[in-house]
Amino acid sequence: MSETNTTNESVLDIFLLGLKTWLAEIRWLTKSILTRYEISRLEKELEQEYGTLGRITEMGKGKKQDKELSLKQIDFLKEEIETLRSELARDREDRMAKLREES
């Protein structure tokens, strides 16, 4: 009887471990998708800002402040995109290292 009880506990433990693993994977996948969506949104905004800079440049003189503002916005967007990409890569590396340690 105790052997059956141990087997049932083991099955339950395995099921719970599988459930925890599945939830962790879903959580990571959701975070990854949201981060990738944010990156693509920022890239579209960056393209729009390049277009704005092009129009400002075509106008000629007298728009120096607008040009500087646009350049600052472009720099900011580039930094933000790079930060999100590096966070995503670092998160994946941390996750993989954790999985390797558990194995």
C-alpha positions in Angstrom: 0.0 0.0 0.0 2.8 2.4 0.8 4.4 1.7 -2.6 1.2 2.8 -4.3 1.1 5.9 -2.1 4.6 6.8 -3.1 3.9 6.2 -6.8 0.8 8.5 -6.5 2.9 11.2 -4.8 5.6 10.9 -7.5 3.0 11.2 -10.3 1.5 14.2 -8.6 5.0 15.7 -8.1 5.8 15.1 -11.8 2.5 16.7 -12.8 3.1 19.7 -10.6 6.6 20.1 -12.0 5.3 19.9 -15.5 2.6 22.4 -14.7 5.2 24.8 -13.2 7.4 24.4 -16.2 4.6 25.0 -18.6 3.5 28.2 -16.8 7.1 29.4 -16.7 7.4 28.8 -20.5 4.1 30.6 -21.1 5.2 33.5 -19.0 8.5 33.8 -20.8 6.9 33.5 -24.2 4.4 36.2 -23.3 7.2 38.5 -22.1 9.2 37.7 -25.3 6.2 38.5 -27.6 5.4 41.7 -25.8 9.1 42.8 -25.9 9.3 42.0 -29.6 6.1 43.9 -30.3 7.5 46.9 -28.4 10.7 46.7 -30.5 8.8 46.6 -33.7 6.7 49.6 -32.6 9.8 51.6 -31.7 11.4 50.7 -35.1 8.3 52.0 -36.9 8.5 55.2 -34.8 12.2 55.5 -35.7 11.4 55.2 -39.4 8.9 58.0 -39.0 11.4 60.1 -37.2 13.9 59.6 -40.0 11.2 60.8 -42.4 10.6 63.8 -40.3 14.3 64.6 -40.2 14.4 64.3 -44.0 11.6 66.8 -44.4 13.2 69.2 -41.9 16.5 68.9 -43.8 14.8 69.6 -47.2 13.2 72.8 -45.8 16.6 74.3 -45.4 17.7 76.8 -42.8 15.7 78.2 -39.9 14.8 74.7 -38.5 17.9 74.0 -36.5 16.0 73.4 -33.3 13.6 71.0 -35.0 16.5 69.2 -36.5 18.3 68.9 -33.2 15.1 67.6 -31.5 14.6 65.1 -34.2 18.2 63.9 -33.9 17.8 63.5 -30.2 14.6 61.5 -30.7 16.4 59.3 -33.1 19.2 58.7 -30.7 16.7 57.9 -27.9 14.8 55.4 -30.0 18.0 53.7 -31.1 19.1 53.3 -27.5 15.7 52.1 -26.4 15.6 49.5 -29.1 19.1 48.3 -28.3 18.2 48.1 -24.6 15.1 46.0 -25.2 17.0 43.7 -27.5 19.9 43.2 -25.0 17.4 42.6 -22.2 15.6 40.0 -24.2 18.9 38.3 -25.1 20.1 38.5 -21.5 16.8 37.1 -20.2 17.1 34.2 -22.6 20.7 33.5 -21.5 19.7 33.6 -17.9 16.8 31.3 -18.5 18.9 28.8 -20.4 21.6 28.9 -17.7 19.0 28.2 -15.1 17.6 25.3 -17.1 21.2 23.9 -17.4 21.7 24.1 -13.7 18.5 22.3 -13.0 19.4 19.4 -15.3 
